[in-house]
Every structure is written in structure tokens, then in C-alpha cells.
Amino acid sequence: MDRAASPEKWLDLVYQDDAIITQLDDGQTDVATGAGSFTSSCSAPSTVVSLLELLDAEVGHRVLDVGTGTGWTAGLLARMVGAENVTSVEVDPFVSARAAENLKRLGLSPRLVVGDGGEGWADGAPFDRVHATCGVSHVPYAWVRQTRPGGVIVAPYAPGFGSSHELRLVVMPDGTAVGRFIGHASYMMMRSHRQPPWPAPGDEGAESTTQIDPRTIGYAPAGADLAMGAFLPGVNARGHHRDDTYVLRLWSTHAWATATYRPGQRDYVVHGDRGLWDDAVRAYFWWVGQGSPGRDSFGLTVASETETVWLGTPTNPIRPQGPAGVMPPGR
């Protein structure tokens, strides 16, 4: 849409409650083509408002904004707390430069930094608030370390198993951060947190059958996704439809499995690592046995070497199936 040629239609699009894609394939593809992987955007207004409300920022708060993008949220934060109190980090120098131009036209001058937002910005610490506009598979401990006790961290949490979640943490005096999952938040992933690609195995692997409809796992609500992701850290889950067939893919860096639904079948075919499928099924039915708690019944505790999902209170942690509480590499 050309703003100069169709200003009214342009404004209608801008003010719709939709995300606007501003980059494809990390800038390798012209966004005007509309074809490619979405890698940067101007988020939907309602989503932006929701996270900023959770942030609860006040005038004078020092804020670290992770993922500058168009500069929109950095500009909003500058209005909320004062431009001199906002540091916004963007990994892509071209995107950061474009945001600087946008903000300059509005007379706003938050500090813009080019770098890996997962490392925070130590030179500006301590911060009162950390606000992430990109999905994270785990909470970088640098954010906790650079936030003063009582400070708040808000981020879209997307560990890879199904749903993505709004997460609000409060930093404690002992150097941990504790908080709950609030609602849904779907954002493009921080580049260093992107899921490993589906391994596309050359053959179908070992074959077995299951009585569990794959849609039971693939269509599970957000609370079940949190439970399954907590039991299976590092495992990704995505469903794919083709005509009347549904295939659920589970994969990590060392294993994969698929389970396929076709109408009229009494049993469903599982290919690949049967143990991975069985682990997901056990985690799902553990969640059912707990009363099918919703997303807001779960929380997260982040420490320097561990990240723990819990149900109800931090004293009721979910223990992963495998090396308990081990952080992903590069944490």
C-alpha cells in the first residue's frame, strides 16, 4: 500500500489490530514480494498494549526494550518513562537504523543499541523494567542479573511445544526471578532462540501404532502445552493439516517422531522415536490428572543455572523427563 497514493486506505491498514510484516528472511528478501519467512514486524496494537500493561512502567523507570523493530514500542516507552530512561536493543543494524529515523521524525531519542538482546545491555544496568518484543525459548539470565530487585521482566515465552505465552516475572533479592504465565502472546522468535528445523528424515523410521488420537496432543490447550513443554524441555511440537489428514511432529536436536490421524482409523500410526511420543502422551495425561489446569495456574522461576516451570506455587516444580533443570546450551 502506497501512503502517498492512497492515504486513507493506508491509515485504515495501520490502525487495524493486525501485525504488519516489515522484514522477510532476515532482510534477504524484498518485503514487497510478500513471500518468505517473517522475521520482523510491527506487532498488533492489542498485543503491544497487553505487554505494556503487564510491564507496569512508571515515569522515571529505567527500561531495557529488547527488539527495537520499527521503533514503535521504544517510542511508546519513551513517552511513558522518558526517552532518557529507555535503551532499546536490536540485532539487525539495518532495522535499528530505520527505527532511529522513525523516532527522530517524532522528536524522540531513546538510546538505540545494535547487539544481541539476549545479552541485555550491561552498561545501562540496573534496569527497573525489561520488555521483550520477540519470542524467547528461555529467559536469558542476563536480563535477571541486570534488573534491580523488585523490577519486572515481561516477555513472550515460546519454549517450542505448541502455544506461546505472556510471561511476567519479578526479580527477587536473591537473584532469581519468579512469575506467572498470563495470556497468549505470539511473536517472532529472537534470532538466537529460533527452533531447530524439522530434521526431515530420509526415511519414515520405525513404525508403531497408538490408540491416542494425535489431535489430543496437537490440539491441547495452553495449560497442557506448558506441562508437556516442562516435562520435555528442548522438544518442539507442530501440527500439519493436509486435506483430511493431520500429522503431529515432535522433534529435538537428537530425536523425532510423527503421529498421523486419518479418518476412519481405529489406531494411529507413529513413526520415528516411539519413546518421544510416549513421553508426550504421559505428560499430557499427567496434566489431565492434575485437573486440566489452565495457563494461569503455571509459573516460572529463573535462576542463574536453572529454569523451572511450576504448578500452583514455586514449591511444586515440574521435573523434566531427562537431565532435570539443565539449561539449554549457551545459557
C-alpha positions as CSV (number, residue, x, y, z in Angstrom):
1,M,0.0,0.0,0.0
2,D,1.4,3.3,-1.1
3,R,0.8,6.0,1.5
4,A,1.1,8.9,-0.9
5,A,-1.3,7.3,-3.5
6,S,-3.9,6.0,-1.0
7,P,-3.5,7.8,2.3
8,E,-7.0,6.8,3.7
9,K,-6.5,3.1,2.8
10,W,-3.0,3.3,4.3
11,L,-4.3,4.7,7.5
12,D,-7.1,2.1,7.7
13,L,-4.4,-0.7,7.4
14,V,-2.2,1.0,10.0
15,Y,-4.9,1.2,12.6
16,Q,-6.3,-2.3,12.2
17,D,-5.5,-4.7,15.0
18,D,-3.1,-6.8,13.0
19,A,0.7,-7.2,12.8
20,I,2.4,-5.5,9.9
21,I,5.3,-7.6,8.4
22,T,8.3,-5.3,7.9
23,Q,11.1,-7.9,7.0
24,L,11.4,-11.2,5.3
25,D,14.2,-13.8,5.6
26,D,16.3,-11.5,7.9
27,G,16.3,-8.9,5.1
28,Q,17.4,-11.2,2.4
29,T,14.0,-11.0,0.6
30,D,12.3,-7.8,-0.5
31,V,9.3,-7.4,1.8
32,A,7.2,-6.1,-1.2
33,T,7.2,-9.7,-2.6
34,G,5.2,-10.9,0.4
35,A,6.8,-14.3,0.1
36,G,9.3,-15.6,2.6
37,S,9.8,-16.2,6.3
38,F,8.5,-13.4,8.5
39,T,11.5,-12.1,10.6
40,S,10.4,-8.6,11.8
41,S,7.1,-6.8,12.2
42,C,5.2,-4.0,13.8
43,S,3.1,-6.0,16.3
44,A,-0.7,-5.9,16.6
45,P,-1.8,-2.9,18.8
46,S,-3.7,-5.1,21.2
47,T,-0.7,-7.3,21.8
48,V,1.6,-4.3,22.4
49,V,-0.9,-2.8,24.8
50,S,-1.2,-6.1,26.7
51,L,2.5,-6.5,27.3
52,L,3.0,-2.8,28.2
53,E,0.2,-3.1,30.8
54,L,1.9,-6.1,32.3
55,L,5.2,-4.1,32.4
56,D,3.5,-1.5,34.7
57,A,6.2,1.1,33.9
58,E,6.2,4.5,35.7
59,V,7.8,7.8,34.9
60,G,11.5,7.6,35.7
61,H,11.8,3.8,35.4
62,R,14.8,2.7,33.5
63,V,13.7,0.3,30.8
64,L,15.5,-2.2,28.6
65,D,13.5,-2.8,25.4
66,V,14.6,-6.0,23.6
67,G,13.9,-6.0,19.8
68,T,13.6,-2.4,18.5
69,G,11.9,-3.3,15.2
70,T,10.2,-0.3,13.8
71,G,10.8,1.7,17.0
72,W,7.2,1.8,17.9
73,T,7.4,0.3,21.4
74,A,10.6,2.2,22.1
75,G,8.7,5.3,21.2
76,L,5.7,4.4,23.4
77,L,8.1,3.6,26.3
78,A,9.9,6.9,25.8
79,R,6.5,8.7,26.2
80,M,5.8,6.6,29.3
81,V,9.0,6.8,31.3
82,G,11.1,9.5,29.5
83,A,13.3,8.9,26.4
84,E,16.4,9.3,28.5
85,N,15.4,6.2,30.5
86,V,14.9,3.8,27.6
87,T,17.5,1.6,26.0
88,S,16.3,-0.5,23.0
89,V,18.5,-3.3,21.6
90,E,18.2,-4.6,18.1
91,V,20.3,-7.4,16.5
92,D,19.8,-6.1,12.9
93,P,21.8,-2.9,12.2
94,F,19.5,-2.0,9.2
95,V,16.4,-2.4,11.2
96,S,17.9,-0.3,14.0
97,A,18.9,2.4,11.6
98,R,15.4,2.6,10.2
99,A,13.9,2.7,13.7
100,A,16.3,5.6,14.5
101,E,14.9,7.5,11.5
102,N,11.3,6.9,12.6
103,L,11.9,8.0,16.1
104,K,13.9,11.1,15.0
105,R,10.9,12.2,12.9
106,L,8.8,12.1,16.1
107,G,11.3,14.0,18.1
108,L,12.0,11.0,20.4
109,S,15.6,9.9,21.3
110,P,15.8,6.7,23.3
111,R,19.2,5.0,23.3
112,L,19.3,2.6,20.4
113,V,21.9,-0.2,20.6
114,V,22.8,-2.8,17.9
115,G,23.5,-6.1,19.6
116,D,22.1,-9.4,20.8
117,G,19.2,-8.6,23.1
118,G,19.6,-11.9,24.9
119,E,22.8,-10.4,26.5
120,G,20.9,-7.3,27.7
121,W,22.8,-4.1,28.0
122,A,25.2,-4.2,31.0
123,D,26.3,-0.6,30.5
124,G,22.8,0.6,31.3
125,A,22.1,-1.7,34.3
126,P,20.4,-1.8,36.7
127,F,17.1,-1.6,34.9
128,D,13.7,-1.3,36.6
129,R,11.9,-3.0,33.7
130,V,12.8,-5.4,30.8
131,H,10.4,-5.5,27.9
132,A,10.9,-8.1,25.1
133,T,9.1,-7.8,21.7
134,C,10.5,-11.1,20.4
135,G,9.7,-14.6,21.5
136,V,12.2,-16.4,23.7
137,S,12.6,-20.2,24.3
138,H,14.0,-19.5,27.8
139,V,14.6,-16.3,29.8
140,P,18.1,-15.1,29.4
141,Y,19.6,-14.8,32.8
142,A,21.4,-11.6,31.8
143,W,18.0,-9.9,32.0
144,V,17.6,-11.0,35.6
145,R,21.1,-10.1,36.5
146,Q,20.7,-6.6,35.0
147,T,17.4,-5.9,36.8
148,R,17.1,-4.5,40.3
149,P,15.2,-6.4,42.9
150,G,11.5,-5.7,42.6
151,G,12.0,-5.0,38.9
152,V,9.7,-6.6,36.3
153,I,10.5,-8.6,33.2
154,V,7.8,-9.1,30.5
155,A,8.4,-11.4,27.5
156,P,6.6,-13.7,25.1
157,Y,7.7,-17.2,26.2
158,A,7.7,-19.8,23.5
159,P,9.7,-22.9,24.5
160,G,8.6,-24.8,21.4
161,F,5.8,-27.1,22.5
162,G,2.6,-25.7,21.0
163,S,1.4,-22.4,22.5
164,S,3.3,-19.2,23.2
165,H,2.6,-17.3,26.4
166,E,2.8,-13.9,28.0
167,L,5.2,-14.1,31.0
168,R,5.6,-11.6,33.8
169,L,8.5,-12.1,36.2
170,V,9.5,-10.1,39.3
171,V,13.2,-10.1,40.2
172,M,13.9,-11.3,43.8
173,P,16.6,-10.1,46.2
174,D,18.3,-13.5,46.0
175,G,19.0,-13.0,42.2
176,T,16.1,-15.3,41.0
177,A,13.0,-14.1,39.1
178,V,9.6,-15.6,39.8
179,G,6.3,-15.1,38.0
180,R,3.3,-16.5,36.1
181,F,2.0,-17.0,32.6
182,I,-0.8,-14.6,31.9
183,G,-2.2,-15.0,28.4
184,H,-1.3,-15.7,24.8
185,A,1.5,-13.9,23.0
186,S,2.7,-14.9,19.6
187,Y,5.9,-13.1,18.5
188,M,8.7,-13.8,16.0
189,M,11.5,-15.5,17.8
190,M,14.7,-13.9,18.9
191,R,17.2,-15.0,16.3
192,S,19.4,-16.9,18.8
193,H,16.3,-18.7,20.2
194,R,14.8,-20.0,17.0
195,Q,13.7,-23.6,17.0
196,P,15.9,-26.1,15.2
197,P,14.4,-27.0,11.9
198,W,12.4,-30.2,11.4
199,P,15.1,-32.8,10.6
200,A,13.2,-34.0,7.5
201,P,14.4,-37.6,8.0
202,G,15.2,-39.5,4.8
203,D,13.0,-42.5,5.8
204,E,9.9,-42.9,7.9
205,G,11.8,-44.6,10.8
206,A,10.4,-47.3,13.0
207,E,6.6,-47.7,12.8
208,S,4.2,-48.5,15.6
209,T,0.6,-47.7,16.5
210,T,-1.2,-45.8,19.2
211,Q,-4.8,-45.6,20.4
212,I,-4.3,-41.9,21.3
213,D,-5.6,-39.6,18.6
214,P,-2.7,-37.3,17.6
215,R,-5.1,-34.3,17.8
216,T,-5.4,-34.9,21.5
217,I,-1.8,-33.8,21.9
218,G,-1.7,-31.4,19.0
219,Y,-4.9,-29.5,19.9
220,A,-4.3,-29.5,23.6
221,P,-4.9,-26.1,25.4
222,A,-2.2,-23.8,26.6
223,G,-2.0,-25.3,30.1
224,A,-1.3,-28.7,28.6
225,D,1.3,-27.2,26.3
226,L,3.1,-25.7,29.3
227,A,3.0,-29.0,31.2
228,M,4.3,-31.0,28.2
229,G,7.0,-28.4,27.4
230,A,8.1,-28.5,31.0
231,F,8.4,-32.3,31.0
232,L,10.1,-32.3,27.6
233,P,12.5,-29.3,27.5
234,G,14.0,-28.8,24.1
235,V,11.2,-30.7,22.3
236,N,9.3,-28.9,19.6
237,A,5.7,-29.8,18.5
238,R,3.9,-28.6,15.4
239,G,0.8,-30.0,13.7
240,H,0.3,-30.0,9.9
241,H,-3.0,-30.4,8.0
242,R,-3.3,-31.8,4.5
243,D,-6.8,-32.4,3.3
244,D,-8.4,-34.7,5.9
245,T,-5.0,-35.9,7.4
246,Y,-3.3,-34.4,10.4
247,V,0.3,-35.0,11.2
248,L,1.8,-34.1,14.6
249,R,5.6,-33.6,14.5
250,L,7.7,-33.9,17.6
251,W,11.4,-33.2,17.4
252,S,14.5,-32.1,19.3
253,T,18.2,-31.9,18.4
254,H,18.5,-35.7,18.9
255,A,15.1,-37.3,18.3
256,W,12.0,-37.1,16.2
257,A,8.6,-38.7,15.9
258,T,5.4,-38.2,13.9
259,A,1.8,-39.4,14.7
260,T,-0.8,-39.3,12.0
261,Y,-4.6,-39.0,12.1
262,R,-6.6,-40.3,9.2
263,P,-10.4,-40.5,9.5
264,G,-11.9,-44.0,10.0
265,Q,-8.8,-45.5,11.6
266,R,-9.1,-47.4,14.9
267,D,-5.4,-46.9,15.7
268,Y,-3.0,-44.2,14.5
269,V,0.5,-44.7,13.1
270,V,3.6,-43.4,14.9
271,H,6.9,-43.1,13.0
272,G,10.3,-42.4,14.5
273,D,11.2,-42.4,18.1
274,R,8.3,-44.1,19.9
275,G,9.8,-43.1,23.3
276,L,9.4,-39.4,22.4
277,W,5.7,-39.9,21.5
278,D,5.1,-41.9,24.7
279,D,6.8,-39.2,26.8
280,A,4.5,-36.5,25.3
281,V,1.4,-38.7,26.0
282,R,2.5,-39.3,29.6
283,A,3.0,-35.6,30.2
284,Y,-0.5,-34.8,28.7
285,F,-2.2,-37.3,30.9
286,W,-0.3,-36.0,34.0
287,W,-1.9,-32.6,33.2
288,V,-5.3,-34.2,32.9
289,G,-4.8,-35.9,36.2
290,Q,-4.0,-32.6,37.9
291,G,-7.5,-31.3,36.9
292,S,-6.5,-29.9,33.5
293,P,-5.2,-26.6,34.9
294,G,-5.2,-23.5,32.7
295,R,-2.2,-21.5,31.6
296,D,-2.5,-19.0,34.6
297,S,-2.1,-21.9,37.0
298,F,1.5,-22.3,35.9
299,G,4.5,-20.1,36.7
300,L,8.3,-19.9,36.2
301,T,11.3,-19.5,38.4
302,V,14.6,-18.4,36.7
303,A,17.9,-18.8,38.4
304,S,21.5,-18.5,37.2
305,E,21.7,-22.1,36.1
306,T,18.1,-23.4,36.1
307,E,14.7,-22.5,34.8
308,T,11.8,-24.3,36.4
309,V,8.1,-24.4,35.4
310,W,5.8,-25.0,38.4
311,L,2.1,-25.6,39.0
312,G,0.3,-23.6,41.6
313,T,3.3,-22.3,43.6
314,P,7.1,-22.4,43.2
315,T,7.2,-25.2,45.8
316,N,5.5,-27.5,43.3
317,P,8.0,-27.7,40.4
318,I,7.7,-29.9,37.3
319,R,10.7,-32.1,36.9
320,P,11.8,-32.6,33.3
321,Q,12.0,-36.2,31.9
322,G,15.7,-36.3,31.3
323,P,18.5,-34.1,32.8
324,A,16.5,-32.2,35.4
325,G,16.6,-28.4,35.1
326,V,19.6,-28.3,32.8
327,M,19.7,-25.0,30.8
328,P,19.9,-25.0,27.0
329,P,23.5,-24.6,25.6
330,G,24.7,-21.0,25.6
331,R,22.5,-20.0,28.5
